[in-house]
Amino acid sequence: MITGPDQILPTTAKCTWHPDGATRVSDMGTGEMAERKPISVPSLLVRAAARAPERIALAVKRNGDWVKWTYK
């Protein structure tokens, strides 16, 4: 059984409106993406946090002041 956020689900669809839908990984004609392994947003965030925990991950303006959070 395949589990986890980075699994590759079989599909021929180029887009989806379903939250659990799958889409094809396209190289956009450049050939670059075909050589890269797809990664999910959750895995991307985990990787960014591991590489640079002190970097700003999110910033919002509240009452004219910026509130910032790091990956840590």
A tleap script that builds the chain and sets N, CA, C and O, in Angstrom:
source leaprc.protein.ff14SB
mol = sequence {
  NMET ILE THR GLY PRO ASP GLN ILE LEU PRO
  THR THR ALA LYS CYS THR TRP HIE PRO ASP
  GLY ALA THR ARG VAL SER ASP MET GLY THR
  GLY GLU MET ALA GLU ARG LYS PRO ILE SER
  VAL PRO SER LEU LEU VAL ARG ALA ALA ALA
  ARG ALA PRO GLU ARG ILE ALA LEU ALA VAL
  LYS ARG ASN GLY ASP TRP VAL LYS TRP THR
  TYR CLYS
}
set mol.1.N position { 0.838 -1.187 0.000 }
set mol.1.CA position { 0.000 0.000 0.000 }
set mol.1.C position { 0.881 1.248 0.000 }
set mol.1.O position { 1.844 1.333 0.763 }
set mol.2.N position { 0.553 2.202 -0.847 }
set mol.2.CA position { 1.299 3.454 -0.923 }
set mol.2.C position { 0.675 4.456 0.046 }
set mol.2.O position { -0.534 4.686 0.013 }
set mol.3.N position { 1.499 5.050 0.906 }
set mol.3.CA position { 1.002 6.055 1.842 }
set mol.3.C position { 1.952 7.233 1.882 }
set mol.3.O position { 3.074 7.153 1.381 }
set mol.4.N position { 1.509 8.317 2.473 }
set mol.4.CA position { 2.360 9.485 2.637 }
set mol.4.C position { 2.036 10.580 1.645 }
set mol.4.O position { 1.401 10.332 0.621 }
set mol.5.N position { 2.472 11.793 1.948 }
set mol.5.CA position { 2.106 12.933 1.105 }
set mol.5.C position { 2.819 12.984 -0.242 }
set mol.5.O position { 2.359 13.689 -1.141 }
set mol.6.N position { 3.918 12.265 -0.413 }
set mol.6.CA position { 4.682 12.350 -1.651 }
set mol.6.C position { 4.438 11.167 -2.592 }
set mol.6.O position { 5.225 10.926 -3.508 }
set mol.7.N position { 3.373 10.449 -2.368 }
set mol.7.CA position { 3.086 9.309 -3.236 }
set mol.7.C position { 2.655 9.777 -4.624 }
set mol.7.O position { 2.098 10.862 -4.786 }
set mol.8.N position { 2.919 8.953 -5.600 }
set mol.8.CA position { 2.522 9.242 -6.970 }
set mol.8.C position { 1.279 8.413 -7.271 }
set mol.8.O position { 1.333 7.183 -7.281 }
set mol.9.N position { 0.168 9.084 -7.513 }
set mol.9.CA position { -1.079 8.409 -7.827 }
set mol.9.C position { -1.245 8.345 -9.342 }
set mol.9.O position { -0.999 9.335 -10.032 }
set mol.10.N position { -1.651 7.211 -9.859 }
set mol.10.CA position { -1.828 7.113 -11.302 }
set mol.10.C position { -2.985 7.992 -11.780 }
set mol.10.O position { -4.069 7.966 -11.197 }
set mol.11.N position { -2.755 8.765 -12.834 }
set mol.11.CA position { -3.792 9.624 -13.392 }
set mol.11.C position { -3.384 10.102 -14.773 }
set mol.11.O position { -2.203 10.110 -15.119 }
set mol.12.N position { -4.358 10.493 -15.541 }
set mol.12.CA position { -4.091 11.129 -16.827 }
set mol.12.C position { -4.601 12.564 -16.818 }
set mol.12.O position { -4.464 13.279 -17.810 }
set mol.13.N position { -5.194 12.993 -15.691 }
set mol.13.CA position { -5.779 14.331 -15.579 }
set mol.13.C position { -4.697 15.407 -15.500 }
set mol.13.O position { -3.663 15.216 -14.860 }
set mol.14.N position { -4.946 16.537 -16.156 }
set mol.14.CA position { -4.027 17.679 -16.082 }
set mol.14.C position { -4.448 18.656 -14.998 }
set mol.14.O position { -3.659 19.520 -14.616 }
set mol.15.N position { -5.678 18.541 -14.489 }
set mol.15.CA position { -6.153 19.392 -13.398 }
set mol.15.C position { -7.260 18.660 -12.651 }
set mol.15.O position { -7.826 17.689 -13.152 }
set mol.16.N position { -7.562 19.138 -11.447 }
set mol.16.CA position { -8.629 18.550 -10.648 }
set mol.16.C position { -9.224 19.602 -9.730 }
set mol.16.O position { -8.556 20.564 -9.352 }
set mol.17.N position { -10.474 19.413 -9.380 }
set mol.17.CA position { -11.144 20.295 -8.428 }
set mol.17.C position { -11.447 19.556 -7.135 }
set mol.17.O position { -12.037 20.122 -6.215 }
set mol.18.N position { -11.046 18.302 -7.067 }
set mol.18.CA position { -11.322 17.486 -5.894 }
set mol.18.C position { -10.137 17.542 -4.934 }
set mol.18.O position { -8.993 17.423 -5.372 }
set mol.19.N position { -10.384 17.721 -3.626 }
set mol.19.CA position { -9.266 17.825 -2.677 }
set mol.19.C position { -8.394 16.573 -2.619 }
set mol.19.O position { -7.222 16.652 -2.249 }
set mol.20.N position { -8.958 15.417 -2.983 }
set mol.20.CA position { -8.164 14.188 -2.976 }
set mol.20.C position { -7.817 13.740 -4.401 }
set mol.20.O position { -7.421 12.595 -4.618 }
set mol.21.N position { -7.966 14.639 -5.356 }
set mol.21.CA position { -7.683 14.322 -6.751 }
set mol.21.C position { -6.201 14.329 -7.054 }
set mol.21.O position { -5.408 14.908 -6.312 }
set mol.22.N position { -5.831 13.686 -8.140 }
set mol.22.CA position { -4.432 13.618 -8.576 }
set mol.22.C position { -4.295 14.285 -9.937 }
set mol.22.O position { -5.227 14.269 -10.741 }
set mol.23.N position { -3.131 14.868 -10.191 }
set mol.23.CA position { -2.826 15.453 -11.496 }
set mol.23.C position { -1.463 14.962 -11.955 }
set mol.23.O position { -0.642 14.524 -11.149 }
set mol.24.N position { -1.234 15.039 -13.252 }
set mol.24.CA position { 0.045 14.619 -13.814 }
set mol.24.C position { 1.127 15.647 -13.504 }
set mol.24.O position { 0.851 16.843 -13.411 }
set mol.25.N position { 2.351 15.174 -13.346 }
set mol.25.CA position { 3.501 16.056 -13.218 }
set mol.25.C position { 3.993 16.333 -14.625 }
set mol.25.O position { 4.309 15.405 -15.370 }
set mol.26.N position { 4.059 17.596 -14.992 }
set mol.26.CA position { 4.433 17.981 -16.349 }
set mol.26.C position { 5.788 18.662 -16.350 }
set mol.26.O position { 6.145 19.356 -15.397 }
set mol.27.N position { 6.537 18.463 -17.418 }
set mol.27.CA position { 7.827 19.140 -17.534 }
set mol.27.C position { 7.709 20.448 -18.300 }
set mol.27.O position { 8.717 21.112 -18.544 }
set mol.28.N position { 6.478 20.833 -18.689 }
set mol.28.CA position { 6.217 22.088 -19.390 }
set mol.28.C position { 7.072 22.232 -20.645 }
set mol.28.O position { 7.350 23.350 -21.079 }
set mol.29.N position { 7.492 21.103 -21.234 }
set mol.29.CA position { 8.265 21.144 -22.455 }
set mol.29.C position { 9.749 21.396 -22.271 }
set mol.29.O position { 10.492 21.417 -23.252 }
set mol.30.N position { 10.204 21.589 -21.025 }
set mol.30.CA position { 11.613 21.888 -20.780 }
set mol.30.C position { 12.442 20.649 -20.486 }
set mol.30.O position { 13.657 20.657 -20.686 }
set mol.31.N position { 11.808 19.594 -20.017 }
set mol.31.CA position { 12.526 18.383 -19.642 }
set mol.31.C position { 13.063 18.427 -18.227 }
set mol.31.O position { 13.553 17.413 -17.729 }
set mol.32.N position { 12.985 19.580 -17.559 }
set mol.32.CA position { 13.564 19.714 -16.221 }
set mol.32.C position { 12.781 18.948 -15.157 }
set mol.32.O position { 13.378 18.232 -14.353 }
set mol.33.N position { 11.465 19.088 -15.140 }
set mol.33.CA position { 10.672 18.438 -14.100 }
set mol.33.C position { 10.683 16.924 -14.225 }
set mol.33.O position { 10.513 16.227 -13.224 }
set mol.34.N position { 10.875 16.405 -15.413 }
set mol.34.CA position { 10.888 14.966 -15.611 }
set mol.34.C position { 11.996 14.303 -14.804 }
set mol.34.O position { 11.887 13.124 -14.469 }
set mol.35.N position { 13.047 15.027 -14.489 }
set mol.35.CA position { 14.172 14.480 -13.742 }
set mol.35.C position { 14.053 14.707 -12.242 }
set mol.35.O position { 14.839 14.150 -11.475 }
set mol.36.N position { 13.099 15.505 -11.810 }
set mol.36.CA position { 12.921 15.779 -10.387 }
set mol.36.C position { 11.805 14.919 -9.806 }
set mol.36.O position { 10.799 14.653 -10.463 }
set mol.37.N position { 12.003 14.493 -8.569 }
set mol.37.CA position { 10.972 13.736 -7.879 }
set mol.37.C position { 9.934 14.726 -7.339 }
set mol.37.O position { 10.310 15.716 -6.710 }
set mol.38.N position { 8.649 14.484 -7.567 }
set mol.38.CA position { 7.619 15.385 -7.033 }
set mol.38.C position { 7.667 15.416 -5.508 }
set mol.38.O position { 8.001 14.420 -4.866 }
set mol.39.N position { 7.330 16.565 -4.942 }
set mol.39.CA position { 7.313 16.730 -3.482 }
set mol.39.C position { 6.040 17.479 -3.097 }
set mol.39.O position { 5.620 18.404 -3.792 }
set mol.40.N position { 5.439 17.078 -2.001 }
set mol.40.CA position { 4.206 17.711 -1.546 }
set mol.40.C position { 4.516 18.984 -0.762 }
set mol.40.O position { 5.654 19.207 -0.351 }
set mol.41.N position { 3.503 19.807 -0.562 }
set mol.41.CA position { 3.678 21.027 0.231 }
set mol.41.C position { 4.075 20.686 1.668 }
set mol.41.O position { 4.984 21.324 2.199 }
set mol.42.N position { 3.430 19.698 2.330 }
set mol.42.CA position { 3.883 19.360 3.689 }
set mol.42.C position { 5.357 18.936 3.737 }
set mol.42.O position { 6.084 19.338 4.645 }
set mol.43.N position { 5.793 18.141 2.783 }
set mol.43.CA position { 7.198 17.719 2.760 }
set mol.43.C position { 8.123 18.894 2.471 }
set mol.43.O position { 9.224 18.967 3.017 }
set mol.44.N position { 7.686 19.803 1.626 }
set mol.44.CA position { 8.477 21.004 1.330 }
set mol.44.C position { 8.662 21.854 2.581 }
set mol.44.O position { 9.751 22.375 2.821 }
set mol.45.N position { 7.604 21.997 3.382 }
set mol.45.CA position { 7.696 22.767 4.623 }
set mol.45.C position { 8.625 22.098 5.637 }
set mol.45.O position { 9.410 22.772 6.304 }
set mol.46.N position { 8.536 20.783 5.751 }
set mol.46.CA position { 9.422 20.054 6.663 }
set mol.46.C position { 10.877 20.244 6.243 }
set mol.46.O position { 11.746 20.472 7.084 }
set mol.47.N position { 11.137 20.149 4.936 }
set mol.47.CA position { 12.498 20.331 4.436 }
set mol.47.C position { 13.004 21.749 4.686 }
set mol.47.O position { 14.151 21.931 5.095 }
set mol.48.N position { 12.161 22.756 4.445 }
set mol.48.CA position { 12.552 24.148 4.675 }
set mol.48.C position { 12.848 24.382 6.159 }
set mol.48.O position { 13.804 25.079 6.497 }
set mol.49.N position { 12.039 23.808 7.036 }
set mol.49.CA position { 12.250 23.968 8.479 }
set mol.49.C position { 13.559 23.322 8.922 }
set mol.49.O position { 14.257 23.861 9.781 }
set mol.50.N position { 13.889 22.189 8.349 }
set mol.50.CA position { 15.137 21.508 8.708 }
set mol.50.C position { 16.357 22.278 8.211 }
set mol.50.O position { 17.383 22.328 8.889 }
set mol.51.N position { 16.245 22.876 7.030 }
set mol.51.CA position { 17.381 23.595 6.440 }
set mol.51.C position { 17.609 24.970 7.056 }
set mol.51.O position { 18.753 25.404 7.193 }
set mol.52.N position { 16.537 25.657 7.426 }
set mol.52.CA position { 16.675 27.038 7.910 }
set mol.52.C position { 15.623 27.343 8.973 }
set mol.52.O position { 14.698 28.113 8.716 }
set mol.53.N position { 15.749 26.749 10.172 }
set mol.53.CA position { 14.713 26.923 11.196 }
set mol.53.C position { 14.522 28.366 11.667 }
set mol.53.O position { 13.449 28.708 12.163 }
set mol.54.N position { 15.524 29.205 11.526 }
set mol.54.CA position { 15.415 30.594 11.996 }
set mol.54.C position { 14.868 31.558 10.938 }
set mol.54.O position { 14.626 32.726 11.242 }
set mol.55.N position { 14.673 31.097 9.723 }
set mol.55.CA position { 14.113 31.951 8.669 }
set mol.55.C position { 12.631 32.192 8.900 }
set mol.55.O position { 11.945 31.371 9.509 }
set mol.56.N position { 12.150 33.312 8.414 }
set mol.56.CA position { 10.730 33.645 8.556 }
set mol.56.C position { 9.914 32.734 7.651 }
set mol.56.O position { 10.168 32.640 6.450 }
set mol.57.N position { 8.929 32.064 8.244 }
set mol.57.CA position { 8.068 31.152 7.510 }
set mol.57.C position { 6.735 31.814 7.159 }
set mol.57.O position { 6.126 31.495 6.138 }
set mol.58.N position { 6.289 32.738 8.012 }
set mol.58.CA position { 4.998 33.379 7.818 }
set mol.58.C position { 5.039 34.761 8.452 }
set mol.58.O position { 5.584 34.940 9.541 }
set mol.59.N position { 4.465 35.726 7.769 }
set mol.59.CA position { 4.376 37.092 8.307 }
set mol.59.C position { 3.017 37.670 7.943 }
set mol.59.O position { 2.566 37.554 6.803 }
set mol.60.N position { 2.371 38.290 8.917 }
set mol.60.CA position { 1.084 38.946 8.682 }
set mol.60.C position { 1.115 40.323 9.339 }
set mol.60.O position { 1.803 40.534 10.338 }
set mol.61.N position { 0.370 41.240 8.769 }
set mol.61.CA position { 0.301 42.579 9.338 }
set mol.61.C position { -0.951 42.680 10.202 }
set mol.61.O position { -2.065 42.454 9.730 }
set mol.62.N position { -0.754 43.021 11.470 }
set mol.62.CA position { -1.860 43.161 12.415 }
set mol.62.C position { -1.772 44.531 13.073 }
set mol.62.O position { -0.784 44.861 13.729 }
set mol.63.N position { -2.813 45.314 12.887 }
set mol.63.CA position { -2.871 46.660 13.470 }
set mol.63.C position { -1.661 47.497 13.078 }
set mol.63.O position { -1.145 48.266 13.888 }
set mol.64.N position { -1.209 47.348 11.837 }
set mol.64.CA position { -0.093 48.143 11.338 }
set mol.64.C position { 1.284 47.585 11.655 }
set mol.64.O position { 2.283 48.112 11.165 }
set mol.65.N position { 1.365 46.533 12.459 }
set mol.65.CA position { 2.653 45.928 12.816 }
set mol.65.C position { 2.764 44.533 12.207 }
set mol.65.O position { 1.780 43.800 12.111 }
set mol.66.N position { 3.989 44.182 11.797 }
set mol.66.CA position { 4.214 42.857 11.256 }
set mol.66.C position { 4.448 41.859 12.379 }
set mol.66.O position { 5.274 42.089 13.262 }
set mol.67.N position { 3.719 40.753 12.341 }
set mol.67.CA position { 3.919 39.636 13.255 }
set mol.67.C position { 4.537 38.522 12.421 }
set mol.67.O position { 3.995 38.149 11.380 }
set mol.68.N position { 5.678 37.987 12.877 }
set mol.68.CA position { 6.417 37.006 12.097 }
set mol.68.C position { 6.669 35.741 12.890 }
set mol.68.O position { 6.872 35.772 14.104 }
set mol.69.N position { 6.651 34.615 12.170 }
set mol.69.CA position { 6.955 33.324 12.750 }
set mol.69.C position { 8.054 32.660 11.949 }
set mol.69.O position { 8.047 32.716 10.720 }
set mol.70.N position { 9.001 32.029 12.631 }
set mol.70.CA position { 10.046 31.269 11.947 }
set mol.70.C position { 9.580 29.824 11.793 }
set mol.70.O position { 8.559 29.429 12.356 }
set mol.71.N position { 10.331 29.046 11.032 }
set mol.71.CA position { 10.005 27.636 10.889 }
set mol.71.C position { 10.148 26.898 12.222 }
set mol.71.O position { 9.463 25.907 12.476 }
set mol.72.N position { 11.044 27.398 13.062 }
set mol.72.CA position { 11.244 26.759 14.368 }
set mol.72.C position { 9.999 26.864 15.203 }
set mol.72.O position { 9.973 26.384 16.336 }
savepdb mol mol.pdb
quit
